[in-house]
Amino acid sequence: MELSRRTFTALAGTAALGLALAGSGGAATGPRGARVVPTGPPPPPPSADGKRHRVGFDRYSLLVDGRRLVLWSGEMHPFRLPSPSLWRDVLQKLRAHGHNAVSVPVPWNHHSPAPGKYDFTGVRDLDLFLRTAAEERLYVVLRPGPYNGAADVDAGGFPGWLTVAEGTARTADPAYLRHVDEWLSAVNAIAVRHLFTGGGGTVLLYQIEDGHGVPADDPAGRAYLAHLYEKVRADRIDVPLFHAGGREDRTNRESGAKGHLLYGVDVDTAPGEVPPDLGHFGKRGAGPGPRTPGFLAGAAGGTADPWGGAPSGGKGYPQVRRTYDAAYERRGHLTHLANGITVHTVRVAFGGTSWGWLPSPGVYTSYDYGAAIDEGRRQTPKLAPLHQLGHLVRTVPDLARLDPAGEVRAADERIKVYHLANPDTDAQVYVLRNDSAEQVTSTLPETAVDVPVTVGARDAKLLVTGLQLGRRKLAYSTAQPMLSLTAGRQDVAVFTGRHREVAQVALDCETQPVTNRLDDEPAWAYDRGRLNVVVPLGVGGLSRVLIEGGDSETPMLLLFADDATALRLWPYETPSGSLLVYGPALLRSATVRGHTVHLTGDVVGETGLEVWAPRGVTAVTWNGRPVRTHLSRAGSLLMEGLMPGAPAVRLPALEGWRRREENPESEPDFDDSAWTAADRTSSRSTTPVPGGRPVLFADDYGFHYGDVWYRGRFEDARGLEEVSLSYSTGTQGLLMAWLDGRPLGTHRMPVPDEDTADKGTWTATAAFEVPEELRRRGRHVLSVLVRRMQHAGDGRGERAKDPHRAARGLVSVGFGGGSRDVHWRIRGAVEPDRVRGPLNNGGLYGEREGWHLPGFDDRDWKAVEFPREDRRQGVTWYRTGFRLDVAPDVDASIGLTLEDDPQRAYRVQIFLNGWNMGQYINDVGPQHTFVLPNGILRTRGANTLALAVLSDGTTPAGPRDVRLTLLGASQGGVPVEAVDSPGR
């Protein structure tokens, strides 16, 4: 079936986003003919419950089993956290901070080392990840590509072998589609077992392709997308499908496919830019159409940083996080909400590490992204808006069905006001956005908010009037509501804002209630049917006001918190009812058994514990230990005393280093007889093969990742004045050359600036003078090492078709002073080991010989101490071991820090227990600390650290300082299983 023109139509030069609902098994339903779904409670948290579920939508929101769902998703990359037991840690943090879904790219190259081979074991265990997400009660947005360029991985996720396979990628070319179908069959065989529609898991949405490079208004693009659609449906994937567009404006279109489409966009602004003001409902494509809710496939939760860190001013991800701070996030997310976005993904909520040769050319090892959860899995203040808004849309159902309402202008025009209303409850919603550099205080004429409201510089605020909170009605509030729930015998409402901001909350009360100020900060007054409460936020921590009697027999507890305090409030749903926990750094789980609620979570510093529990609960345990509590005036179980903070973690100094030089490949008598002859005459690369010369491209000989060596033999160097080596690499590639073992020199690609940060393929010609004493008769050997870096993808910097096919390695060789007949041999990485996969290793001699592996016998290596002062072109290895003894109930995030004089020109590959944890470039940066994920890192046992130092010989090559760094520690965490790390 070919999808109609309207199915995947968008503005010229952009890709549409559609969500097609199939009727497979009757599990899904579209909007046509459906009854109007009124405002009501959301569906319960999802699980693999074995039951059939119906998924549909209308112009307001997704509909799950007839209930409105606001999808609040955070993107994470399991492949960037190569420790499967830690996936649960990140998923629990997402859920605790208000997310009800996780968006997951599945890169093809991570799972396919060769045509027809697919590996879903170990760190690639997709089935395990999907099971874990279901256990943690999170919906899954699955994104298996086949292209996944937005994830910033090598070749956009295409496997290395695809660079030399038949067929034009991302088209309906049959040769390409044969590979695609095989890949999707492998993924879908796993995904189909985890579909929420069938009850086997929580996969709710499924993305086909990535938006860049596939124009849906083009017949070829439509044919390609149609094929993917048909393939996925044929594989029994019956959840809604969508195709996410790029970063341009879009127009919504009605579908001509089965069911209908849900449209959306990626919104990814550069550092310092204002998040797009999408206008009311559909001025850009993000807003809802006549029958579709607003969909945002990727709201910027930070941004990727390139080598050299030009966008971050060389300051790396700490600067990215300062730019994309909590205020930036709040302003963007609230604007999206104001524009009708109810299917919302933050890209990314946790970035992780681009270990090995995984990253795209545009990023370095760290993929921290400036995200709300940092690369070391630590929670940051940026979580505040995600935490508050996520719990708000989950517990206040009015926000799932909003219409644009009458225009409202603030008295101070620097504040832009979005006005919306719920047609069922008549609750009025106002988003106040301040794009100025100054804090603004203004009144809101012609609204129920009859007091001035303050909005911080470049910030935003959400206000609600006429909202039902439990059994009482909110007249207005100058603070943002965060959640509304019933815990035990009372209703609880939380209001949040900036530190020391004065919150004013007014409740409609025909009869004066009894109002109890339970902390020193709040003040209240009752006047003419309205209870007014005023509280300075964050002063003294959490502020509590208990309201009893009046219009309702059910007590209501008002809680007031600034951002930092709100990040210690944890709502949780149990079969026995809702509960709310205050105090610890994280609540992971809550289970009610009998009269006891069993809590697990994390503590960082000394803290109290307060629990508002379901009825009948009289006792509390924390991480398996009983907690002494008493019943407080606020109706909570309040801990007597404090829980201690996490114990100190002591890290050893890195000593006992051993050193060995390598690159014997540069020596003239090195035996390369087992190497591959580079004698091909044609290539499928997009890089032209020089006329009359052999193909030297590394991919054509099966070497797709890491360093590659060339050795060329020729006769008679008389009259040879110069050797010119043309080569092609990803960002920050380099080339080194030797003639008869004599270094000729090193050439490096330039450090990217802001204009070239997105450039995927770099080409250059290195010209080296041949020393006079080598210009003699006889046999000569030209040895060349190329650090090829990564393949390009279809990013903003690449507009050519099949950019992943651009050559990597040598392109051509010329000789000044006469031509030479050269016979070439080439060598790259050995076959990948079963556990670490093809992205772990390159072609250095030490890698081929196992010098990076645990158990390698380095006793004959030379004992050394840092700093080193060597000047040598080539590779030098350093190895040491160290032991850690971190308490088993402590989650310590540990990194490796390298520092040196930035003028020294060298780079280091870091191997921990045989796993390539990244690349450090001393004179480029900006990264100096590399996260060592627990599981690969043995926090209770022995570890092997190996450093492969590549130096151009122009400066002393360190490293100078190499040390372990504690990034953070908490008491709690999740059980960590050791990642298999086979040795020599």
BELFEN-V343313 format. One record per backbone hydrogen bond with DSSP energy under -0.5 kcal/mol. CO is the residue of the C=O (numbers start at 0). NH is the residue of the N-H. If there is no record, write none. Layout:
CO_NH / CO_NH
//
This chain:
0_2 / 3_6 / 3_7 / 5_8 / 10_13 / 13_215 / 17_242 / 19_21 / 19_240 / 22_25 / 23_26 / 26_54 / 30_33 / 35_37 / 46_48 / 53_64 / 54_28 / 55_62 / 57_292 / 60_57 / 61_68 / 62_55 / 62_64 / 63_66 / 66_63 / 68_61 / 68_70 / 69_71 / 70_72 / 70_343 / 71_99 / 71_100 / 72_345 / 73_102 / 74_348 / 74_349 / 75_77 / 76_79 / 77_80 / 79_352 / 80_82 / 82_85 / 82_86 / 83_86 / 83_87 / 84_88 / 85_89 / 86_90 / 87_91 / 88_92 / 89_93 / 90_94 / 91_95 / 92_96 / 93_98 / 94_97 / 99_138 / 100_73 / 101_140 / 102_75 / 103_142 / 106_109 / 106_110 / 107_110 / 107_111 / 110_112 / 110_118 / 113_116 / 116_113 / 117_119 / 120_123 / 121_124 / 123_125 / 124_128 / 125_129 / 126_130 / 127_131 / 128_132 / 129_133 / 130_134 / 131_135 / 132_137 / 133_136 / 138_101 / 139_141 / 139_203 / 139_204 / 140_103 / 141_206 / 142_105 / 144_208 / 147_150 / 148_151 / 151_359 / 152_155 / 153_156 / 154_157 / 155_147 / 156_108 / 158_161 / 159_162 / 160_163 / 161_164 / 166_168 / 167_170 / 172_176 / 173_177 / 174_178 / 175_179 / 176_180 / 177_181 / 178_182 / 179_183 / 180_184 / 181_185 / 182_186 / 183_187 / 184_188 / 185_189 / 186_189 / 186_190 / 187_191 / 189_192 / 190_193 / 191_194 / 193_202 / 194_198 / 194_199 / 194_200 / 195_198 / 196_52 / 198_49 / 201_139 / 201_203 / 202_195 / 203_239 / 204_141 / 205_241 / 206_208 / 210_213 / 213_215 / 214_217 / 217_221 / 218_222 / 219_223 / 220_224 / 221_225 / 222_226 / 223_227 / 224_228 / 225_229 / 226_230 / 227_231 / 228_232 / 229_233 / 230_234 / 231_236 / 232_235 / 235_237 / 239_205 / 240_19 / 241_207 / 245_265 / 260_262 / 262_294 / 263_244 / 264_296 / 264_297 / 265_267 / 266_299 / 269_272 / 275_277 / 278_280 / 283_286 / 285_294 / 291_288 / 293_341 / 293_342 / 294_264 / 294_296 / 295_344 / 297_266 / 298_346 / 304_363 / 305_308 / 308_313 / 309_312 / 311_314 / 314_317 / 315_318 / 315_319 / 316_320 / 317_321 / 318_322 / 319_323 / 321_324 / 322_324 / 324_328 / 325_329 / 326_330 / 327_331 / 328_332 / 329_333 / 330_334 / 331_335 / 332_336 / 333_337 / 334_338 / 335_338 / 335_340 / 336_339 / 339_293 / 339_341 / 341_70 / 341_343 / 342_295 / 343_72 / 344_298 / 344_346 / 345_74 / 345_347 / 346_300 / 348_372 / 349_76 / 351_366 / 352_354 / 354_357 / 357_153 / 359_362 / 364_353 / 367_370 / 368_302 / 371_373 / 371_379 / 372_350 / 373_376 / 377_373 / 379_382 / 380_383 / 381_385 / 382_386 / 383_387 / 384_388 / 385_389 / 386_390 / 387_391 / 388_392 / 389_393 / 390_394 / 391_395 / 394_396 / 395_398 / 396_399 / 397_400 / 402_420 / 410_412 / 411_414 / 413_415 / 413_434 / 414_409 / 415_432 / 417_430 / 418_404 / 419_428 / 420_402 / 420_422 / 421_425 / 426_421 / 427_464 / 428_419 / 429_431 / 429_462 / 430_417 / 430_432 / 431_460 / 432_415 / 432_434 / 433_458 / 435_457 / 439_454 / 441_452 / 442_410 / 442_444 / 443_446 / 447_449 / 448_443 / 452_441 / 454_439 / 455_458 / 458_433 / 460_431 / 460_462 / 462_429 / 464_427 / 466_468 / 466_473 / 467_469 / 468_471 / 471_468 / 472_474 / 472_507 / 473_465 / 473_466 / 474_465 / 475_505 / 479_495 / 482_493 / 484_486 / 484_491 / 485_487 / 485_577 / 486_489 / 488_554 / 489_486 / 490_556 / 491_484 / 492_558 / 493_481 / 493_482 / 494_560 / 495_479 / 496_562 / 497_500 / 500_502 / 500_536 / 502_534 / 503_477 / 504_532 / 505_474 / 505_475 / 506_508 / 506_530 / 507_472 / 512_514 / 513_515 / 513_547 / 514_516 / 515_517 / 515_545 / 522_533 / 524_531 / 528_508 / 529_526 / 529_531 / 530_506 / 531_524 / 532_504 / 533_522 / 534_502 / 534_536 / 535_538 / 536_499 / 537_539 / 537_540 / 540_537 / 542_559 / 543_517 / 543_518 / 544_557 / 545_515 / 546_555 / 547_513 / 548_551 / 552_554 / 554_490 / 555_546 / 555_557 / 556_492 / 556_558 / 557_544 / 558_494 / 559_542 / 560_496 / 561_565 / 562_566 / 564_567 / 565_568 / 567_582 / 569_580 / 571_578 / 573_576 / 576_573 / 578_571 / 579_611 / 580_569 / 581_609 / 585_587 / 585_601 / 588_599 / 590_592 / 590_597 / 592_595 / 594_617 / 594_618 / 595_592 / 595_597 / 596_598 / 596_620 / 597_590 / 598_622 / 598_623 / 599_587 / 599_588 / 601_584 / 601_585 / 602_970 / 603_645 / 606_642 / 608_638 / 609_581 / 610_612 / 610_636 / 611_579 / 613_616 / 615_617 / 618_596 / 619_626 / 620_598 / 621_624 / 624_621 / 626_619 / 626_628 / 627_639 / 629_631 / 629_637 / 631_634 / 635_631 / 635_637 / 636_610 / 637_629 / 638_640 / 642_606 / 647_649 / 652_654 / 656_863 / 657_878 / 658_861 / 659_876 / 662_665 / 663_666 / 665_740 / 666_669 / 669_671 / 671_674 / 675_825 / 676_678 / 679_694 / 685_687 / 687_689 / 689_692 / 696_699 / 697_700 / 697_702 / 698_701 / 701_703 / 705_787 / 706_842 / 707_785 / 708_826 / 709_783 / 710_824 / 711_781 / 712_822 / 713_779 / 716_719 / 718_720 / 720_769 / 721_815 / 722_767 / 723_725 / 723_813 / 724_765 / 725_810 / 725_811 / 726_763 / 727_808 / 728_761 / 729_732 / 732_748 / 733_786 / 734_746 / 735_784 / 736_743 / 736_744 / 737_739 / 737_782 / 738_741 / 740_742 / 741_738 / 744_736 / 746_734 / 752_755 / 752_756 / 755_758 / 761_728 / 763_726 / 764_766 / 765_724 / 765_767 / 767_722 / 768_770 / 770_773 / 771_774 / 773_775 / 775_716 / 777_715 / 779_713 / 780_739 / 780_782 / 781_711 / 782_737 / 783_709 / 784_735 / 784_786 / 785_707 / 785_787 / 786_733 / 787_729 / 790_154 / 790_360 / 792_794 / 794_797 / 796_798 / 799_802 / 801_804 / 802_791 / 802_805 / 804_685 / 804_686 / 807_697 / 808_727 / 811_725 / 813_723 / 814_816 / 814_817 / 815_720 / 815_721 / 819_821 / 821_823 / 822_712 / 823_677 / 824_710 / 825_675 / 826_708 / 832_836 / 836_839 / 838_356 / 843_847 / 844_848 / 845_850 / 845_851 / 846_849 / 849_852 / 851_913 / 852_855 / 853_983 / 855_857 / 857_860 / 861_658 / 863_656 / 869_956 / 871_873 / 871_952 / 873_950 / 874_661 / 875_948 / 876_659 / 877_946 / 878_657 / 879_944 / 881_942 / 883_940 / 886_889 / 888_971 / 889_891 / 890_892 / 890_969 / 891_893 / 892_966 / 892_967 / 893_931 / 894_896 / 894_964 / 895_929 / 896_962 / 898_959 / 898_960 / 900_903 / 903_905 / 904_951 / 905_921 / 905_922 / 906_949 / 907_919 / 908_910 / 908_947 / 909_911 / 909_916 / 909_917 / 910_912 / 910_945 / 911_914 / 914_911 / 914_916 / 915_355 / 917_909 / 919_907 / 919_921 / 920_923 / 920_924 / 924_307 / 927_897 / 929_895 / 930_932 / 931_893 / 932_935 / 932_936 / 934_978 / 935_937 / 936_934 / 936_938 / 937_940 / 938_885 / 940_883 / 942_881 / 943_912 / 944_879 / 945_910 / 946_877 / 946_948 / 947_908 / 947_949 / 948_875 / 948_950 / 949_906 / 950_873 / 955_957 / 956_869 / 958_867 / 960_898 / 962_896 / 964_894 / 964_966 / 967_892 / 969_890 / 969_971 / 970_602 / 974_976
//
